[in-house]
Amino acid sequence: MNNFVDNLQDVFRLFGPIDIKRMFGGHGLSREGLMFGLVSDDIVYLKADAVNKGYFEELGLPRFEYIRKGQVATLSYFQAPEEIMDDSAEAAIWARRSFDAALRGDARARSRKE
């Protein structure tokens, strides 16, 4: 890992223990097996859905984008506010919102399988 990624355990300490795994040239952030965030180019992105995406949009935070087959593709992750890096209480609030979005998404996926 790198120093930026290693520091995320401390950033999110008030949220609780997180798992950080390398994936696709970046890192995935998860808790209890659910991915709630990702890191790309030392930028933290947090999961968003219809319930919590307004918090990101209100601050004008950009959505995660990448190039796929020559086209710009997006995921339901938005850049986290920079303040979370220095404020673990704020980081816990944002992480909880994104973890809740992951829980909602997981519940929808399970209900479709049934």
Jmol script that loads the backbone (N, CA, C; Angstrom):
load data "model"
ATOM      1  N   MET A   1       0.848  -1.175   0.000  1.00  0.00           N
ATOM      2  CA  MET A   1       0.000   0.000   0.000  1.00  0.00           C
ATOM      3  C   MET A   1       0.894   1.240   0.000  1.00  0.00           C
ATOM      4  N   ASN A   2       0.293   2.384   0.136  1.00  0.00           N
ATOM      5  CA  ASN A   2       1.090   3.603   0.215  1.00  0.00           C
ATOM      6  C   ASN A   2       0.692   4.372   1.474  1.00  0.00           C
ATOM      7  N   ASN A   3       1.436   5.411   1.787  1.00  0.00           N
ATOM      8  CA  ASN A   3       1.172   6.168   3.015  1.00  0.00           C
ATOM      9  C   ASN A   3      -0.239   6.740   3.055  1.00  0.00           C
ATOM     10  N   PHE A   4      -0.727   7.240   1.923  1.00  0.00           N
ATOM     11  CA  PHE A   4      -2.071   7.801   1.893  1.00  0.00           C
ATOM     12  C   PHE A   4      -3.095   6.739   2.290  1.00  0.00           C
ATOM     13  N   VAL A   5      -3.007   5.590   1.660  1.00  0.00           N
ATOM     14  CA  VAL A   5      -3.957   4.504   1.921  1.00  0.00           C
ATOM     15  C   VAL A   5      -3.785   3.970   3.340  1.00  0.00           C
ATOM     16  N   ASP A   6      -2.541   3.814   3.779  1.00  0.00           N
ATOM     17  CA  ASP A   6      -2.290   3.333   5.146  1.00  0.00           C
ATOM     18  C   ASP A   6      -2.934   4.242   6.185  1.00  0.00           C
ATOM     19  N   ASN A   7      -2.977   5.531   5.929  1.00  0.00           N
ATOM     20  CA  ASN A   7      -3.532   6.518   6.857  1.00  0.00           C
ATOM     21  C   ASN A   7      -5.062   6.422   6.980  1.00  0.00           C
ATOM     22  N   LEU A   8      -5.714   5.771   6.039  1.00  0.00           N
ATOM     23  CA  LEU A   8      -7.182   5.728   6.046  1.00  0.00           C
ATOM     24  C   LEU A   8      -7.745   4.963   7.243  1.00  0.00           C
ATOM     25  N   GLN A   9      -7.009   3.995   7.769  1.00  0.00           N
ATOM     26  CA  GLN A   9      -7.464   3.305   8.985  1.00  0.00           C
ATOM     27  C   GLN A   9      -7.657   4.326  10.107  1.00  0.00           C
ATOM     28  N   ASP A  10      -6.725   5.260  10.209  1.00  0.00           N
ATOM     29  CA  ASP A  10      -6.816   6.294  11.233  1.00  0.00           C
ATOM     30  C   ASP A  10      -7.926   7.304  10.910  1.00  0.00           C
ATOM     31  N   VAL A  11      -8.029   7.687   9.647  1.00  0.00           N
ATOM     32  CA  VAL A  11      -9.063   8.645   9.230  1.00  0.00           C
ATOM     33  C   VAL A  11     -10.444   8.131   9.624  1.00  0.00           C
ATOM     34  N   PHE A  12     -10.694   6.846   9.388  1.00  0.00           N
ATOM     35  CA  PHE A  12     -12.014   6.273   9.628  1.00  0.00           C
ATOM     36  C   PHE A  12     -12.127   5.545  10.976  1.00  0.00           C
ATOM     37  N   ARG A  13     -11.216   5.808  11.897  1.00  0.00           N
ATOM     38  CA  ARG A  13     -11.190   5.080  13.171  1.00  0.00           C
ATOM     39  C   ARG A  13     -12.489   5.206  13.967  1.00  0.00           C
ATOM     40  N   LEU A  14     -13.161   6.331  13.927  1.00  0.00           N
ATOM     41  CA  LEU A  14     -14.413   6.485  14.676  1.00  0.00           C
ATOM     42  C   LEU A  14     -15.581   5.775  14.001  1.00  0.00           C
ATOM     43  N   PHE A  15     -15.437   5.484  12.725  1.00  0.00           N
ATOM     44  CA  PHE A  15     -16.448   4.702  12.003  1.00  0.00           C
ATOM     45  C   PHE A  15     -16.322   3.229  12.366  1.00  0.00           C
ATOM     46  N   GLY A  16     -15.117   2.804  12.620  1.00  0.00           N
ATOM     47  CA  GLY A  16     -14.872   1.405  12.969  1.00  0.00           C
ATOM     48  C   GLY A  16     -13.829   0.803  12.054  1.00  0.00           C
ATOM     49  N   PRO A  17     -13.503  -0.450  12.277  1.00  0.00           N
ATOM     50  CA  PRO A  17     -12.465  -1.085  11.461  1.00  0.00           C
ATOM     51  C   PRO A  17     -12.914  -1.234  10.008  1.00  0.00           C
ATOM     52  N   ILE A  18     -11.996  -0.939   9.113  1.00  0.00           N
ATOM     53  CA  ILE A  18     -12.292  -1.084   7.686  1.00  0.00           C
ATOM     54  C   ILE A  18     -11.248  -2.008   7.063  1.00  0.00           C
ATOM     55  N   ASP A  19     -11.631  -2.615   5.973  1.00  0.00           N
ATOM     56  CA  ASP A  19     -10.710  -3.428   5.180  1.00  0.00           C
ATOM     57  C   ASP A  19     -10.335  -2.624   3.944  1.00  0.00           C
ATOM     58  N   ILE A  20      -9.057  -2.673   3.605  1.00  0.00           N
ATOM     59  CA  ILE A  20      -8.563  -1.966   2.425  1.00  0.00           C
ATOM     60  C   ILE A  20      -7.889  -2.999   1.536  1.00  0.00           C
ATOM     61  N   LYS A  21      -8.387  -3.119   0.296  1.00  0.00           N
ATOM     62  CA  LYS A  21      -7.843  -4.117  -0.629  1.00  0.00           C
ATOM     63  C   LYS A  21      -7.533  -3.478  -1.961  1.00  0.00           C
ATOM     64  N   ARG A  22      -6.400  -3.909  -2.531  1.00  0.00           N
ATOM     65  CA  ARG A  22      -6.027  -3.433  -3.861  1.00  0.00           C
ATOM     66  C   ARG A  22      -7.024  -3.943  -4.884  1.00  0.00           C
ATOM     67  N   MET A  23      -7.401  -3.062  -5.798  1.00  0.00           N
ATOM     68  CA  MET A  23      -8.281  -3.477  -6.891  1.00  0.00           C
ATOM     69  C   MET A  23      -8.190  -2.501  -8.047  1.00  0.00           C
ATOM     70  N   PHE A  24      -8.061  -3.010  -9.245  1.00  0.00           N
ATOM     71  CA  PHE A  24      -8.102  -2.204 -10.470  1.00  0.00           C
ATOM     72  C   PHE A  24      -7.217  -0.961 -10.421  1.00  0.00           C
ATOM     73  N   GLY A  25      -6.011  -1.095  -9.916  1.00  0.00           N
ATOM     74  CA  GLY A  25      -5.100   0.037  -9.870  1.00  0.00           C
ATOM     75  C   GLY A  25      -5.368   1.006  -8.736  1.00  0.00           C
ATOM     76  N   GLY A  26      -6.352   0.711  -7.902  1.00  0.00           N
ATOM     77  CA  GLY A  26      -6.665   1.548  -6.744  1.00  0.00           C
ATOM     78  C   GLY A  26      -6.890   0.663  -5.537  1.00  0.00           C
ATOM     79  N   HIS A  27      -7.763   1.089  -4.653  1.00  0.00           N
ATOM     80  CA  HIS A  27      -8.077   0.327  -3.446  1.00  0.00           C
ATOM     81  C   HIS A  27      -9.570   0.413  -3.157  1.00  0.00           C
ATOM     82  N   GLY A  28     -10.114  -0.664  -2.652  1.00  0.00           N
ATOM     83  CA  GLY A  28     -11.498  -0.674  -2.206  1.00  0.00           C
ATOM     84  C   GLY A  28     -11.545  -0.558  -0.693  1.00  0.00           C
ATOM     85  N   LEU A  29     -12.497   0.195  -0.174  1.00  0.00           N
ATOM     86  CA  LEU A  29     -12.702   0.354   1.263  1.00  0.00           C
ATOM     87  C   LEU A  29     -13.990  -0.374   1.622  1.00  0.00           C
ATOM     88  N   SER A  30     -13.910  -1.306   2.553  1.00  0.00           N
ATOM     89  CA  SER A  30     -15.111  -2.050   2.911  1.00  0.00           C
ATOM     90  C   SER A  30     -15.186  -2.272   4.418  1.00  0.00           C
ATOM     91  N   ARG A  31     -16.382  -2.608   4.827  1.00  0.00           N
ATOM     92  CA  ARG A  31     -16.645  -2.960   6.218  1.00  0.00           C
ATOM     93  C   ARG A  31     -17.694  -4.063   6.187  1.00  0.00           C
ATOM     94  N   GLU A  32     -17.464  -5.079   6.974  1.00  0.00           N
ATOM     95  CA  GLU A  32     -18.392  -6.207   7.032  1.00  0.00           C
ATOM     96  C   GLU A  32     -18.680  -6.765   5.645  1.00  0.00           C
ATOM     97  N   GLY A  33     -17.674  -6.748   4.777  1.00  0.00           N
ATOM     98  CA  GLY A  33     -17.802  -7.311   3.445  1.00  0.00           C
ATOM     99  C   GLY A  33     -18.510  -6.435   2.426  1.00  0.00           C
ATOM    100  N   LEU A  34     -18.896  -5.226   2.809  1.00  0.00           N
ATOM    101  CA  LEU A  34     -19.578  -4.320   1.888  1.00  0.00           C
ATOM    102  C   LEU A  34     -18.666  -3.146   1.532  1.00  0.00           C
ATOM    103  N   MET A  35     -18.487  -2.931   0.247  1.00  0.00           N
ATOM    104  CA  MET A  35     -17.644  -1.830  -0.194  1.00  0.00           C
ATOM    105  C   MET A  35     -18.408  -0.517  -0.088  1.00  0.00           C
ATOM    106  N   PHE A  36     -17.841   0.428   0.652  1.00  0.00           N
ATOM    107  CA  PHE A  36     -18.471   1.738   0.829  1.00  0.00           C
ATOM    108  C   PHE A  36     -17.622   2.857   0.248  1.00  0.00           C
ATOM    109  N   GLY A  37     -16.421   2.546  -0.183  1.00  0.00           N
ATOM    110  CA  GLY A  37     -15.549   3.576  -0.727  1.00  0.00           C
ATOM    111  C   GLY A  37     -14.467   2.985  -1.606  1.00  0.00           C
ATOM    112  N   LEU A  38     -13.794   3.865  -2.308  1.00  0.00           N
ATOM    113  CA  LEU A  38     -12.655   3.451  -3.104  1.00  0.00           C
ATOM    114  C   LEU A  38     -11.646   4.582  -3.139  1.00  0.00           C
ATOM    115  N   VAL A  39     -10.428   4.220  -3.467  1.00  0.00           N
ATOM    116  CA  VAL A  39      -9.339   5.192  -3.565  1.00  0.00           C
ATOM    117  C   VAL A  39      -8.720   5.048  -4.945  1.00  0.00           C
ATOM    118  N   SER A  40      -8.587   6.166  -5.635  1.00  0.00           N
ATOM    119  CA  SER A  40      -7.929   6.202  -6.928  1.00  0.00           C
ATOM    120  C   SER A  40      -7.077   7.465  -6.974  1.00  0.00           C
ATOM    121  N   ASP A  41      -5.811   7.311  -7.301  1.00  0.00           N
ATOM    122  CA  ASP A  41      -4.883   8.453  -7.369  1.00  0.00           C
ATOM    123  C   ASP A  41      -4.893   9.270  -6.080  1.00  0.00           C
ATOM    124  N   ASP A  42      -4.899   8.587  -4.943  1.00  0.00           N
ATOM    125  CA  ASP A  42      -4.896   9.230  -3.621  1.00  0.00           C
ATOM    126  C   ASP A  42      -6.092  10.157  -3.392  1.00  0.00           C
ATOM    127  N   ILE A  43      -7.206   9.816  -3.998  1.00  0.00           N
ATOM    128  CA  ILE A  43      -8.468  10.525  -3.764  1.00  0.00           C
ATOM    129  C   ILE A  43      -9.464   9.499  -3.243  1.00  0.00           C
ATOM    130  N   VAL A  44     -10.155   9.838  -2.158  1.00  0.00           N
ATOM    131  CA  VAL A  44     -11.171   8.960  -1.585  1.00  0.00           C
ATOM    132  C   VAL A  44     -12.514   9.284  -2.225  1.00  0.00           C
ATOM    133  N   TYR A  45     -13.197   8.233  -2.666  1.00  0.00           N
ATOM    134  CA  TYR A  45     -14.552   8.334  -3.199  1.00  0.00           C
ATOM    135  C   TYR A  45     -15.452   7.478  -2.322  1.00  0.00           C
ATOM    136  N   LEU A  46     -16.644   7.968  -2.028  1.00  0.00           N
ATOM    137  CA  LEU A  46     -17.577   7.253  -1.164  1.00  0.00           C
ATOM    138  C   LEU A  46     -18.860   6.925  -1.921  1.00  0.00           C
ATOM    139  N   LYS A  47     -19.433   5.786  -1.583  1.00  0.00           N
ATOM    140  CA  LYS A  47     -20.637   5.288  -2.251  1.00  0.00           C
ATOM    141  C   LYS A  47     -21.818   6.228  -2.047  1.00  0.00           C
ATOM    142  N   ALA A  48     -22.591   6.390  -3.112  1.00  0.00           N
ATOM    143  CA  ALA A  48     -23.774   7.242  -3.054  1.00  0.00           C
ATOM    144  C   ALA A  48     -24.945   6.521  -3.705  1.00  0.00           C
ATOM    145  N   ASP A  49     -26.129   6.855  -3.239  1.00  0.00           N
ATOM    146  CA  ASP A  49     -27.366   6.385  -3.847  1.00  0.00           C
ATOM    147  C   ASP A  49     -28.367   7.528  -3.789  1.00  0.00           C
ATOM    148  N   ALA A  50     -29.603   7.254  -4.118  1.00  0.00           N
ATOM    149  CA  ALA A  50     -30.624   8.306  -4.149  1.00  0.00           C
ATOM    150  C   ALA A  50     -30.807   8.971  -2.794  1.00  0.00           C
ATOM    151  N   VAL A  51     -30.545   8.248  -1.714  1.00  0.00           N
ATOM    152  CA  VAL A  51     -30.757   8.787  -0.367  1.00  0.00           C
ATOM    153  C   VAL A  51     -29.660   9.769   0.039  1.00  0.00           C
ATOM    154  N   ASN A  52     -28.394   9.449  -0.256  1.00  0.00           N
ATOM    155  CA  ASN A  52     -27.304  10.292   0.251  1.00  0.00           C
ATOM    156  C   ASN A  52     -26.554  11.103  -0.813  1.00  0.00           C
ATOM    157  N   LYS A  53     -26.874  10.944  -2.086  1.00  0.00           N
ATOM    158  CA  LYS A  53     -26.070  11.657  -3.081  1.00  0.00           C
ATOM    159  C   LYS A  53     -26.231  13.170  -3.016  1.00  0.00           C
ATOM    160  N   GLY A  54     -27.322  13.651  -2.457  1.00  0.00           N
ATOM    161  CA  GLY A  54     -27.519  15.087  -2.312  1.00  0.00           C
ATOM    162  C   GLY A  54     -26.437  15.752  -1.466  1.00  0.00           C
ATOM    163  N   TYR A  55     -25.901  15.035  -0.472  1.00  0.00           N
ATOM    164  CA  TYR A  55     -24.822  15.591   0.356  1.00  0.00           C
ATOM    165  C   TYR A  55     -23.596  15.905  -0.499  1.00  0.00           C
ATOM    166  N   PHE A  56     -23.288  15.026  -1.443  1.00  0.00           N
ATOM    167  CA  PHE A  56     -22.142  15.229  -2.328  1.00  0.00           C
ATOM    168  C   PHE A  56     -22.433  16.353  -3.325  1.00  0.00           C
ATOM    169  N   GLU A  57     -23.627  16.307  -3.898  1.00  0.00           N
ATOM    170  CA  GLU A  57     -23.995  17.307  -4.902  1.00  0.00           C
ATOM    171  C   GLU A  57     -24.050  18.710  -4.302  1.00  0.00           C
ATOM    172  N   GLU A  58     -24.528  18.806  -3.081  1.00  0.00           N
ATOM    173  CA  GLU A  58     -24.612  20.105  -2.398  1.00  0.00           C
ATOM    174  C   GLU A  58     -23.247  20.777  -2.294  1.00  0.00           C
ATOM    175  N   LEU A  59     -22.200  19.969  -2.151  1.00  0.00           N
ATOM    176  CA  LEU A  59     -20.838  20.498  -2.044  1.00  0.00           C
ATOM    177  C   LEU A  59     -20.126  20.555  -3.398  1.00  0.00           C
ATOM    178  N   GLY A  60     -20.833  20.151  -4.458  1.00  0.00           N
ATOM    179  CA  GLY A  60     -20.230  20.179  -5.796  1.00  0.00           C
ATOM    180  C   GLY A  60     -19.113  19.167  -5.971  1.00  0.00           C
ATOM    181  N   LEU A  61     -19.178  18.062  -5.240  1.00  0.00           N
ATOM    182  CA  LEU A  61     -18.126  17.044  -5.316  1.00  0.00           C
ATOM    183  C   LEU A  61     -18.313  16.185  -6.567  1.00  0.00           C
ATOM    184  N   PRO A  62     -17.234  15.916  -7.279  1.00  0.00           N
ATOM    185  CA  PRO A  62     -17.354  15.170  -8.539  1.00  0.00           C
ATOM    186  C   PRO A  62     -17.579  13.673  -8.332  1.00  0.00           C
ATOM    187  N   ARG A  63     -18.227  13.102  -9.312  1.00  0.00           N
ATOM    188  CA  ARG A  63     -18.480  11.663  -9.347  1.00  0.00           C
ATOM    189  C   ARG A  63     -17.211  10.960  -9.846  1.00  0.00           C
ATOM    190  N   PHE A  64     -17.004   9.739  -9.398  1.00  0.00           N
ATOM    191  CA  PHE A  64     -15.869   8.947  -9.868  1.00  0.00           C
ATOM    192  C   PHE A  64     -16.078   8.588 -11.337  1.00  0.00           C
ATOM    193  N   GLU A  65     -15.081   8.868 -12.155  1.00  0.00           N
ATOM    194  CA  GLU A  65     -15.121   8.551 -13.575  1.00  0.00           C
ATOM    195  C   GLU A  65     -13.858   7.806 -13.966  1.00  0.00           C
ATOM    196  N   TYR A  66     -13.995   6.961 -14.976  1.00  0.00           N
ATOM    197  CA  TYR A  66     -12.846   6.262 -15.532  1.00  0.00           C
ATOM    198  C   TYR A  66     -13.125   5.993 -17.009  1.00  0.00           C
ATOM    199  N   ILE A  67     -12.102   5.628 -17.734  1.00  0.00           N
ATOM    200  CA  ILE A  67     -12.247   5.346 -19.162  1.00  0.00           C
ATOM    201  C   ILE A  67     -12.425   3.842 -19.352  1.00  0.00           C
ATOM    202  N   ARG A  68     -13.502   3.494 -20.058  1.00  0.00           N
ATOM    203  CA  ARG A  68     -13.786   2.085 -20.342  1.00  0.00           C
ATOM    204  C   ARG A  68     -14.087   1.964 -21.829  1.00  0.00           C
ATOM    205  N   LYS A  69     -13.255   1.200 -22.512  1.00  0.00           N
ATOM    206  CA  LYS A  69     -13.412   1.009 -23.959  1.00  0.00           C
ATOM    207  C   LYS A  69     -13.491   2.342 -24.691  1.00  0.00           C
ATOM    208  N   GLY A  70     -12.636   3.275 -24.280  1.00  0.00           N
ATOM    209  CA  GLY A  70     -12.560   4.575 -24.934  1.00  0.00           C
ATOM    210  C   GLY A  70     -13.663   5.553 -24.561  1.00  0.00           C
ATOM    211  N   GLN A  71     -14.544   5.165 -23.641  1.00  0.00           N
ATOM    212  CA  GLN A  71     -15.656   6.021 -23.223  1.00  0.00           C
ATOM    213  C   GLN A  71     -15.544   6.343 -21.740  1.00  0.00           C
ATOM    214  N   VAL A  72     -16.050   7.494 -21.354  1.00  0.00           N
ATOM    215  CA  VAL A  72     -16.082   7.843 -19.935  1.00  0.00           C
ATOM    216  C   VAL A  72     -17.212   7.062 -19.271  1.00  0.00           C
ATOM    217  N   ALA A  73     -16.875   6.357 -18.202  1.00  0.00           N
ATOM    218  CA  ALA A  73     -17.861   5.600 -17.428  1.00  0.00           C
ATOM    219  C   ALA A  73     -17.865   6.143 -16.002  1.00  0.00           C
ATOM    220  N   THR A  74     -18.991   6.020 -15.331  1.00  0.00           N
ATOM    221  CA  THR A  74     -19.089   6.484 -13.946  1.00  0.00           C
ATOM    222  C   THR A  74     -19.573   5.350 -13.060  1.00  0.00           C
ATOM    223  N   LEU A  75     -19.266   5.459 -11.802  1.00  0.00           N
ATOM    224  CA  LEU A  75     -19.781   4.553 -10.777  1.00  0.00           C
ATOM    225  C   LEU A  75     -20.540   5.404  -9.771  1.00  0.00           C
ATOM    226  N   SER A  76     -21.290   4.772  -8.912  1.00  0.00           N
ATOM    227  CA  SER A  76     -22.075   5.524  -7.920  1.00  0.00           C
ATOM    228  C   SER A  76     -21.222   5.870  -6.696  1.00  0.00           C
ATOM    229  N   TYR A  77     -20.092   6.503  -6.965  1.00  0.00           N
ATOM    230  CA  TYR A  77     -19.174   6.977  -5.928  1.00  0.00           C
ATOM    231  C   TYR A  77     -18.845   8.422  -6.236  1.00  0.00           C
ATOM    232  N   PHE A  78     -18.783   9.239  -5.184  1.00  0.00           N
ATOM    233  CA  PHE A  78     -18.424  10.643  -5.324  1.00  0.00           C
ATOM    234  C   PHE A  78     -17.191  10.929  -4.484  1.00  0.00           C
ATOM    235  N   GLN A  79     -16.432  11.932  -4.906  1.00  0.00           N
ATOM    236  CA  GLN A  79     -15.261  12.333  -4.136  1.00  0.00           C
ATOM    237  C   GLN A  79     -15.686  12.758  -2.737  1.00  0.00           C
ATOM    238  N   ALA A  80     -14.959  12.290  -1.743  1.00  0.00           N
ATOM    239  CA  ALA A  80     -15.240  12.663  -0.354  1.00  0.00           C
ATOM    240  C   ALA A  80     -14.750  14.084  -0.113  1.00  0.00           C
ATOM    241  N   PRO A  81     -15.406  14.808   0.784  1.00  0.00           N
ATOM    242  CA  PRO A  81     -14.910  16.153   1.110  1.00  0.00           C
ATOM    243  C   PRO A  81     -13.517  16.052   1.748  1.00  0.00           C
ATOM    244  N   GLU A  82     -12.657  16.980   1.407  1.00  0.00           N
ATOM    245  CA  GLU A  82     -11.281  16.942   1.918  1.00  0.00           C
ATOM    246  C   GLU A  82     -11.212  17.022   3.441  1.00  0.00           C
ATOM    247  N   GLU A  83     -12.208  17.641   4.076  1.00  0.00           N
ATOM    248  CA  GLU A  83     -12.194  17.816   5.532  1.00  0.00           C
ATOM    249  C   GLU A  83     -12.119  16.490   6.286  1.00  0.00           C
ATOM    250  N   ILE A  84     -12.599  15.408   5.662  1.00  0.00           N
ATOM    251  CA  ILE A  84     -12.601  14.129   6.393  1.00  0.00           C
ATOM    252  C   ILE A  84     -11.186  13.655   6.706  1.00  0.00           C
ATOM    253  N   MET A  85     -10.218  14.097   5.920  1.00  0.00           N
ATOM    254  CA  MET A  85      -8.843  13.643   6.130  1.00  0.00           C
ATOM    255  C   MET A  85      -8.275  14.164   7.455  1.00  0.00           C
ATOM    256  N   ASP A  86      -8.805  15.266   7.953  1.00  0.00           N
ATOM    257  CA  ASP A  86      -8.298  15.858   9.199  1.00  0.00           C
ATOM    258  C   ASP A  86      -9.316  15.844  10.329  1.00  0.00           C
ATOM    259  N   ASP A  87     -10.496  15.306  10.076  1.00  0.00           N
ATOM    260  CA  ASP A  87     -11.569  15.336  11.072  1.00  0.00           C
ATOM    261  C   ASP A  87     -12.231  13.960  11.112  1.00  0.00           C
ATOM    262  N   SER A  88     -11.793  13.120  12.043  1.00  0.00           N
ATOM    263  CA  SER A  88     -12.288  11.742  12.087  1.00  0.00           C
ATOM    264  C   SER A  88     -13.772  11.663  12.428  1.00  0.00           C
ATOM    265  N   ALA A  89     -14.312  12.644  13.146  1.00  0.00           N
ATOM    266  CA  ALA A  89     -15.750  12.648  13.432  1.00  0.00           C
ATOM    267  C   ALA A  89     -16.531  12.886  12.144  1.00  0.00           C
ATOM    268  N   GLU A  90     -16.061  13.815  11.337  1.00  0.00           N
ATOM    269  CA  GLU A  90     -16.701  14.079  10.039  1.00  0.00           C
ATOM    270  C   GLU A  90     -16.527  12.873   9.107  1.00  0.00           C
ATOM    271  N   ALA A  91     -15.352  12.261   9.135  1.00  0.00           N
ATOM    272  CA  ALA A  91     -15.107  11.062   8.316  1.00  0.00           C
ATOM    273  C   ALA A  91     -16.081   9.949   8.687  1.00  0.00           C
ATOM    274  N   ALA A  92     -16.359   9.793   9.972  1.00  0.00           N
ATOM    275  CA  ALA A  92     -17.290   8.750  10.424  1.00  0.00           C
ATOM    276  C   ALA A  92     -18.705   9.022   9.910  1.00  0.00           C
ATOM    277  N   ILE A  93     -19.109  10.274   9.896  1.00  0.00           N
ATOM    278  CA  ILE A  93     -20.444  10.630   9.394  1.00  0.00           C
ATOM    279  C   ILE A  93     -20.566  10.274   7.914  1.00  0.00           C
ATOM    280  N   TRP A  94     -19.586  10.679   7.128  1.00  0.00           N
ATOM    281  CA  TRP A  94     -19.618  10.413   5.691  1.00  0.00           C
ATOM    282  C   TRP A  94     -19.500   8.919   5.405  1.00  0.00           C
ATOM    283  N   ALA A  95     -18.656   8.225   6.150  1.00  0.00           N
ATOM    284  CA  ALA A  95     -18.505   6.779   5.951  1.00  0.00           C
ATOM    285  C   ALA A  95     -19.798   6.057   6.291  1.00  0.00           C
ATOM    286  N   ARG A  96     -20.473   6.464   7.364  1.00  0.00           N
ATOM    287  CA  ARG A  96     -21.734   5.827   7.760  1.00  0.00           C
ATOM    288  C   ARG A  96     -22.784   6.017   6.675  1.00  0.00           C
ATOM    289  N   ARG A  97     -22.887   7.217   6.115  1.00  0.00           N
ATOM    290  CA  ARG A  97     -23.854   7.463   5.034  1.00  0.00           C
ATOM    291  C   ARG A  97     -23.577   6.546   3.842  1.00  0.00           C
ATOM    292  N   SER A  98     -22.305   6.395   3.507  1.00  0.00           N
ATOM    293  CA  SER A  98     -21.940   5.570   2.358  1.00  0.00           C
ATOM    294  C   SER A  98     -22.091   4.088   2.666  1.00  0.00           C
ATOM    295  N   PHE A  99     -21.782   3.691   3.882  1.00  0.00           N
ATOM    296  CA  PHE A  99     -21.995   2.298   4.282  1.00  0.00           C
ATOM    297  C   PHE A  99     -23.487   1.978   4.246  1.00  0.00           C
ATOM    298  N   ASP A 100     -24.316   2.907   4.701  1.00  0.00           N
ATOM    299  CA  ASP A 100     -25.770   2.718   4.644  1.00  0.00           C
ATOM    300  C   ASP A 100     -26.234   2.574   3.194  1.00  0.00           C
ATOM    301  N   ALA A 101     -25.637   3.340   2.278  1.00  0.00           N
ATOM    302  CA  ALA A 101     -25.972   3.208   0.855  1.00  0.00           C
ATOM    303  C   ALA A 101     -25.588   1.814   0.359  1.00  0.00           C
ATOM    304  N   ALA A 102     -24.432   1.315   0.805  1.00  0.00           N
ATOM    305  CA  ALA A 102     -24.007  -0.039   0.427  1.00  0.00           C
ATOM    306  C   ALA A 102     -24.976  -1.079   0.989  1.00  0.00           C
ATOM    307  N   LEU A 103     -25.432  -0.868   2.216  1.00  0.00           N
ATOM    308  CA  LEU A 103     -26.405  -1.789   2.813  1.00  0.00           C
ATOM    309  C   LEU A 103     -27.709  -1.780   2.014  1.00  0.00           C
ATOM    310  N   ARG A 104     -28.176  -0.599   1.634  1.00  0.00           N
ATOM    311  CA  ARG A 104     -29.413  -0.513   0.850  1.00  0.00           C
ATOM    312  C   ARG A 104     -29.248  -1.215  -0.493  1.00  0.00           C
ATOM    313  N   GLY A 105     -28.114  -1.010  -1.129  1.00  0.00           N
ATOM    314  CA  GLY A 105     -27.850  -1.665  -2.414  1.00  0.00           C
ATOM    315  C   GLY A 105     -27.774  -3.167  -2.271  1.00  0.00           C
ATOM    316  N   ASP A 106     -27.163  -3.635  -1.202  1.00  0.00           N
ATOM    317  CA  ASP A 106     -27.057  -5.068  -0.947  1.00  0.00           C
ATOM    318  C   ASP A 106     -28.436  -5.669  -0.689  1.00  0.00           C
ATOM    319  N   ALA A 107     -29.273  -4.961   0.041  1.00  0.00           N
ATOM    320  CA  ALA A 107     -30.627  -5.452   0.328  1.00  0.00           C
ATOM    321  C   ALA A 107     -31.439  -5.558  -0.966  1.00  0.00           C
ATOM    322  N   ARG A 108     -31.295  -4.569  -1.850  1.00  0.00           N
ATOM    323  CA  ARG A 108     -32.010  -4.620  -3.132  1.00  0.00           C
ATOM    324  C   ARG A 108     -31.520  -5.800  -3.970  1.00  0.00           C
ATOM    325  N   ALA A 109     -30.204  -6.010  -3.990  1.00  0.00           N
ATOM    326  CA  ALA A 109     -29.643  -7.115  -4.770  1.00  0.00           C
ATOM    327  C   ALA A 109     -30.142  -8.460  -4.232  1.00  0.00           C
ATOM    328  N   ARG A 110     -30.189  -8.597  -2.925  1.00  0.00           N
ATOM    329  CA  ARG A 110     -30.680  -9.858  -2.332  1.00  0.00           C
ATOM    330  C   ARG A 110     -32.152 -10.079  -2.638  1.00  0.00           C
ATOM    331  N   SER A 111     -32.958  -9.026  -2.609  1.00  0.00           N
ATOM    332  CA  SER A 111     -34.394  -9.192  -2.852  1.00  0.00           C
ATOM    333  C   SER A 111     -34.669  -9.570  -4.318  1.00  0.00           C
ATOM    334  N   ARG A 112     -33.812  -9.126  -5.228  1.00  0.00           N
ATOM    335  CA  ARG A 112     -33.975  -9.504  -6.644  1.00  0.00           C
ATOM    336  C   ARG A 112     -33.656 -10.977  -6.861  1.00  0.00           C
ATOM    337  N   LYS A 113     -32.748 -11.529  -6.045  1.00  0.00           N
ATOM    338  CA  LYS A 113     -32.359 -12.929  -6.181  1.00  0.00           C
ATOM    339  C   LYS A 113     -33.420 -13.880  -5.644  1.00  0.00           C
ATOM    340  N   GLU A 114     -34.280 -13.386  -4.760  1.00  0.00           N
ATOM    341  CA  GLU A 114     -35.260 -14.254  -4.102  1.00  0.00           C
ATOM    342  C   GLU A 114     -36.471 -14.492  -4.962  1.00  0.00           C
TER     343      GLU A 114
END
end "model"
wireframe off; spacefill off
backbone 0.3
color backbone group
